[in-house]
Amino acid sequence: MYSSFSANWEGEHRQQSFQYDRGDLDIRECRLNCRMDEVNRYLDRLVRQDVPNINFI
């Protein structure tokens, strides 16, 4: 059975997840295994254009 978006957004599980994110989650540990971290670093270097030929493949 599927729940509506509003039921999920306002539900207890989301509230618990939000509280965890705001209080208990240590993002310093998160970056160690985050696959998106390297992508974000690349995009940041690309935007800042601080590396010559960064988009050369």
Secondary structure, DSSP 8 states (H G I E B T S, - for coil): ----HHHHHTSHHHHHHHHIIIII--HHHHHHH-HHHHHHHHHHHHHHT-STTTT--
